[in-house]
Amino acid sequence: MAGLRAVALVTAAAALALAACSTGGGRAASSVSTTTKPTPTASSTPAPSSPAATPAAVVPRLRHVVLVVMENLGYDAAVPAFATLAARGARADDYYAVAHPSLPNYLALDTGSTWGITSDCTDCYVSGPDLAQQLSAAGISWGAFMEGLPSPCWLGSSTGNYAGKHDPFRYVRQVRGSPSLCGRIRPLTELYADLSGPPGSLPSFAWVTPDLCHDGHDCDPAQAARWLEGFVGRVTSSPSWDKDAAVFVTWDEAEGGDDRGGGGHVLTFALSPSIPAGRRVSTPASHYSLLRTVEEALGLPLLGHAGDPGRSDLAAVWG
């Protein structure tokens, strides 16, 4: 019996040892490290950069702006006579007057609105803001220079080759009723004196209306072109002429039944030492665009339709 108990004890001990080995083996297996694939990371090689966007052109601030308004000539008819002068600066090829006949275009350039006027009425006065009031409120010197005007603030409808319908300032009641504002409507001869004076004699803004011959209304384009070339020559030879000055020339409306844009396709160009000669601009534009450009150049708020959303200016003439 004792021998049997010994055998039994040995057998039990062997069984316990086998169980212990089996259990230890399980723990060992669980402790074996496994190899895992690293989580992919973004490549350290930089992605190719896209080309930098070209900054949109902006109208520069100017010290002197001269705006000349010519008469009744469509783009195609104007280019042959005025191409040489226009090539000294930048030409807007897709520019349109806003109405017919003349007067509403002049009002659009001064006030940003035609006021619903559809004739060349001489007593259809309007009440509202305009360039004259803006400039004076901002302390910016200005003058509206009319060739053939008998005297400052002369408010008659016509005399000789002067036509009141080509002077938008005389239509604005706030200008008519203010001696200080109305006194800035001056004969063109006074601008000639400013141009020959020392630097700074030229007003910051000068509106120029030639007489009925020199603007091309009553005389042929060749004669109007000769006058305009002479006038621009006076401006560009002035001591006030520098890179911060510009001359804009436009036509009030096209002739021959061209109603595109409201007043037809017209020539408009800009001259300045800072504007590349021979430049051609295809930005769609109108008289409201030109008003916007003048206001931006002089740091003024935008009047009427010059401030319409999406309204273009003529910044592209500078490049």
Number of C-alpha atoms within 10 A of each C-alpha: 6 7 8 9 10 11 12 12 12 12 12 12 12 12 12 12 12 12 12 12 12 11 11 11 12 11 11 9 9 9 9 8 7 6 6 6 5 6 6 6 6 7 7 6 6 7 7 6 6 6 6 6 6 6 6 8 13 16 19 15 15 18 20 24 23 24 21 22 20 26 26 22 25 23 20 12 14 19 17 12 17 19 15 13 19 23 17 18 24 26 25 24 18 17 28 30 33 27 26 23 20 22 24 29 30 26 24 27 29 24 27 27 22 20 14 8 17 14 14 15 14 16 12 11 15 18 11 13 17 23 22 24 17 16 20 14 10 11 9 16 16 22 25 27 24 26 21 20 25 16 13 18 22 17 17 15 15 15 11 10 15 21 20 23 22 28 22 21 29 24 21 22 15 20 23 19 11 11 12 12 20 23 16 20 26 22 22 23 13 14 23 16 11 18 21 16 14 11 13 14 16 27 20 19 24 20 21 23 25 26 23 20 17 23 26 21 16 14 12 14 23 15 14 24 22 14 17 20 14 11 14 17 11 14 21 18 12 19 16 23 21 17 13 16 22 25 19 20 21 23 28 34 32 30 19 9 10 16 17 15 14 17 26 25 25 29 28 29 26 26 25 22 16 16 18 17 18 16 19 19 20 13 16 15 21 31 30 29 24 25 26 28 23 27 22 19 21 21 15 17 13 21 23 19 19 26 16 14 7 7 14 19 25 28 19 19 27 21 16
